[in-house]
Amino acid sequence: MKKILVKSMLSVTVAFGLVAGGAAPGLAAENQVAKTEGKNLYAIAFKNGLPKDYEQAIEKAGGHVGNALPEVGGIQAMSDNPAFLSNLKKLPSIEVASREVPLTLNQPAVISNLAQTAAINEQGSLWDSQWDIQRVTNNGESYKIETGGYKNEDGDTVHKAVVGVIDTGIDPEHPDLQKNLLGGVNLVPAGMDETETGDPNDLVDRNGHGTHVSGIIAANGNVKGVGPDLGIRTYRVLYSELALTTPSIIIDGIIAAANDEVDVINMSLRLYNTSKTIMDGETYKTTADTLLWKRAIQYALKKNVTVVGGSGNESLNLDNKNEVTNYLSTLYEPLGITLKGPTTVVPAQMPGVINVSASNKWSQQELAFFSNYGNSAIDVAAPGGDLGRKYAETLDPESADTTNLILSTWPTYLGTPYSYNAGTSMAAPQVAGIAGVLKAANPDLKPSQVSAIINQTAIDYGKPGQDALFGSGEANAYRALKGIKK
């Protein structure tokens, strides 16, 4: 009964399922349809890379190329022609093509509301409020081993490792992030909303989520990140205050980060992919974005990039594929979308990605109430915050304790330089920060080695050994850097 109640309180997007713990509110199905009407976006995966005449072929089919992804043999296309997909089926060079629907970030609504009322405004060190970073760094002891960089003779910080944050952008002027921000790129196409001009240098975070995530990784000011001297590169793939995007834009972000030779990618977001989707009368045994996701993750891994993702915030057992499919089918029904077959989380459940669940402040046996779980799904846990023991037991908002949330940086132009939040979005960057300081300490580590060290040195919360809630345990930067195994 408790799990049903928890799920009923979650605000979940009903449009091909992108959900991530963060600051953005949910978007109702009818509003989602209104926003996407007329966009007519498509993901297209070719069989053997992009053919020389791909632009002409797409135009002949009734569309035009919005964005090319040559590294993974794919494109995002636009078309108002109702026969566009049918025409594409006639092209032997295309493996699969499917419709894309803009998606939005999400989090448990009750946390979003309480987090904003608990925003921090005072100046000076806020370390005492950072229970999560204290725990992950052993009260700052890991900083004595590796911070992710060092000061040179001129007093400037040299970043020994760089984390690519694929998210809503960043506040480029935030005093706790400025020194570690190494730039990045905006990948949101022009026209996605009235503010989007396609300017690649527009990194400004309209939502707050990316700034919060970045602070958990590498803030160095009133709040501290896991690696206060790590470099940050921002890949803005979500737009507007609602944090909307499409899978192809995120995939573009993975490719861009890998090409920039970042050491770690953090994706505090996730989609659900099923083996069969029926939409607009078309049946897809797989979708183009699913295939392009797989290619992009492998592309990053081959470039020696460690990839970290959040498990999601629906309190679902990811081992039970049918349970997840049934849950999503209920959500997608208003959009006329039918899902069938087993469902997995993307990117977190893809091979090579470190899948992170959200632990809490008050228990070594229970996850945050919203966190997804699964014995075969979760690699490791990290602090994601919640509203305290009493709330977890009663689900009574009056019992909520906001000191159990995660404090981090927030865009100064959105009213406060610091704010509380919770979600697997907050857990994933804890692990990305650990991966970053490991790479800073030992640049020769491969992604599989980084993952193995994090798992082997995690604190064994939950049942002894691997378990469905915590995976290998709660990740710990100090233990990882010291090589302390279970």
BAMI-314135 format. One record per residue (C-alpha): z, y negated, x negated. Coordinates in steps of 0.5 Angstrom, whole numbers, plus 2048, in hexadecimal, padded with zeros to 3 digits. Each point is the difference from the previous one (the first is absolute). Layout:
N
ZYX
...
***
This chain:
486
800800800
8027FB7FA
7F98017FD
7FC7FE807
8057FA801
7FE7FE7F9
7F9801801
8007FC806
8037FA7FC
7FA8007FB
7FB7FB801
7F98047FE
7F97FD800
7FB804804
7FA8007FC
7FE8057FB
8088007FE
8017FB7FA
8087FF800
8047FE7FB
8077FE7FF
8007F87FF
8007FA804
7FB800805
801801807
7FC805804
7FA7FE804
7FF803807
7FA804801
7FC7FB805
8017FB7FB
7FD8047FA
7FA802804
7FF7F8802
8017FF7F8
7FB8057FE
7FB7FF806
7F97FE7FD
8028027F8
7FC806800
8028027F9
7FE8077FD
8028047FA
7FA8047FD
8018057FB
7FA8037FC
7FF8077FD
7FE7FE7F9
8027F97FF
7FC7FA802
7F9801801
7FB7FA7FD
7FE7FE807
807801804
7FF7F9802
7F9800803
802807803
8067FD804
7FC7FA802
7FB805803
805803804
8027FA803
8067FD7FB
8017FD7FA
8058017FA
8067FC800
8038037FA
7FE8057FB
8058057FC
7FB8037FB
8068047FC
801804806
7F9800803
8027FC807
7FF7FA803
8037FC806
7FA7FE805
8007FC806
7FB801806
8007FE807
7FA805802
803805804
7FC8057FD
8027FF7F9
8048067FF
7FB805803
7FA7FC7FB
8058027FA
800807802
7F98007FE
8017FE7F9
8018077FC
8037FC7FA
8067FE805
806805800
8047FD806
8007F9803
8057FE805
8037FA804
8067FC7FD
8057FC804
8047FA7FD
8078037FF
8077FC7FF
8068017FC
807802804
807802800
806802804
8007F9805
807800800
8017FF7F8
7FA7FB800
8047FC805
8078017FD
7FD7FF7F9
7FD7F9801
8077FD803
8038037FA
7FC7FC7FB
8037FE7FA
7FF7F87FE
8067FF7FA
7FE7FF7F9
8038047FA
8008077FF
800805806
8018067FC
806802804
7FC800806
7FB8057FC
803807801
7FA803800
7FE7FD7F9
8078017FD
7FF808802
7F98017FE
8027FD7F9
8078027FF
8037F9801
7FB7FD7FB
8018057FB
7F8802800
7FF7F97FE
8038017F9
7FB8067FF
7F97FD803
7FF7FA805
7F88017FF
7FF7FA7FB
8037FC7FB
8007F97FD
7FC7FE7FA
8017FB7FB
7FE7FA804
805802806
7FA803804
801807804
7FB8057FE
7FF805805
8008077FE
7FE803806
7FC7FD806
801803808
7FB7FE805
8027FE807
7FB802805
8037FC806
8007F9804
8007FC7F9
8067FC7FD
8037F9800
7FD7FE7F9
8057FA7FF
806805802
8057FE7FA
8028077FF
7F9803800
7FC7FB7FC
8018027F9
7FE807802
7FA7FF804
7FA8017FC
7FB7FE805
7FC805805
7FB800805
7FF7FE807
7FB806803
8017FE808
7F87FE802
7FF7F9802
8007FF808
806805801
8047FB803
7FF7F8800
8047FF7F9
7FC8057FD
7FA7FD7FB
7FF8067FC
8037FC7FA
8028067FB
8057FB7FD
804800807
8068047FF
8057FC804
804805805
7FF7FE807
805805802
8068017FB
7FF8087FF
7FD7FF7F9
8057FB7FD
806804802
7FC8077FD
7FF7FC7FA
8077FE7FF
803807801
7FB8027FA
8017FA7FB
8047FA803
8037FC7FA
8047FA803
806800805
7FE807802
7FE8057FB
7FA806800
8018077FE
7FC7FD7FA
8017F97FF
7FB7FF7FA
7FA804803
7FA7FD802
7FD7FF807
7F9800802
7FF7FF808
7FA803804
8007FC806
7FD805805
8047FE807
7FF7F9803
8037FC806
8077FF801
7FF807804
7FE8037F9
7FA803803
7FB8047FC
7FB806800
8008067FB
7FA7FE7FD
8037FA7FD
8068047FE
7FC8057FC
7FC7FA7FD
8077FE7FD
8018077FD
7FA7FF7FD
8017F97FD
8078027FE
7FE8067FC
7FA7FC7FD
8057FA7FE
8048067FC
8067FF803
8058067FF
803801807
7FE7FE807
8057FF805
7FD801808
8067FE805
7FB802805
7FD807803
7FB803805
800806804
7FA804800
7FF806804
7FA8067FF
7FD7FE807
7FF7F9803
7FD7FE806
7FE7F9801
7FB7FC804
7FD807802
7FF8027F9
8038067FD
8028007F8
8028067FD
8027FB7FA
8007F9800
7FC7FC7FA
8067FC7FE
8048077FF
7FB8027FB
8007F97FD
8078007FF
8008077FD
7FB7FD7FB
8037FA7FE
8078037FF
7FD8057FB
7FC7FA7FD
8077FD7FF
8038067FD
7FA8017FB
8017F97FE
8078027FE
8037FC806
807803803
7FF7FF808
8067FF804
800800808
805800806
801805804
8017FC807
8057FE805
7FF804806
8068057FE
7FB806801
8008077FC
7F97FF7FC
8008087FF
7FF801808
7F97FE800
7FF801808
8077FC801
7FD7FA7FC
7F9801804
803800807
8047FA7FE
7FA7FC7FE
7FC802806
8057FD805
7FF7F97FC
7F9801800
7FF802807
7FF7F8802
7FA7FF7FC
7FC806802
8018047F9
802807800
8038047FA
8008077FF
8028057FA
8057FF7FA
8027F97FE
8017FD7F9
8037FA7FE
7FB7FC7FB
8017FE7FB
8078037FF
7FE807801
7FA8007FC
8008047F9
8027FC7FB
8047FB804
8087FF7FF
802801808
8067FC801
805800805
8067FB802
8078017FE
8067FC802
8067FC7FD
805805804
7FE8077FF
7FE8057FB
7FE805806
7FC7FC805
7FA7FC7FF
7FF7F9803
7FF801808
7F97FE800
7FD8047FA
7FB806800
8028067FD
7FE8077FE
8018057FB
7F98017FE
7FF7F9801
8057FC7FC
8007FF7F9
8067FC7FF
8047FB804
8027F87FE
8057FB803
7FC7FD806
8067FE804
802800807
8057FD805
8068047FE
804807802
8027FD807
7F97FE802
7FE8077FE
805803804
7FF7FC806
7F97FC800
8047FA802
7FE7FA7FE
8077FD800
8028057FB
7FA7FE7FB
8037FE7F9
7FA7FC7FD
8048007F9
7FD807800
7F97FD7FF
7FC7FF7FA
8007F97FD
7FA7FD7FD
7FB7FA7FF
7FD7FD806
7FA7FB800
8047F97FF
7FB7FD805
802804805
8077FD801
8048047FB
7FF8027F9
804807801
800805806
803807802
7FB805802
800808801
7FB805800
7FD8057FB
7FC7FA7FE
8067FE7FD
8018077FD
7F98017FD
8017FA7FB
8078027FD
7FC8067FE
7FA7FC7FE
8057FC7FC
8028067FC
7F98037FF
7FF7F97FD
8068007FB
7FE8077FE
7F97FE7FE
8037FA7FC
8058047FC
7FA8067FF
7F97FD801
7FD8077FF
803803806
7FB803805
8017FF808
802807800
8057FF7FB
8037FA803
801804807
8038067FC
8057FB7FD
8027FD806
801806804
8048047FA
8057FA7FF
8017FE808
807801802
800806804
8027FD807
800805807
8008077FF
8008037F9
7F98007FD
7FA7FE803
8017FE808
7FC7FD805
8047F9800
8007FE7F9
7FB8057FD
8038007F9
8057FB801
8017F9800
7FC7FD7FA
8047FC7FA
7FD7FC7FB
8068017FB
800807800
7F8800800
8007FC7FA
8068047FD
7FC806801
807803804
7FD806804
804804805
***
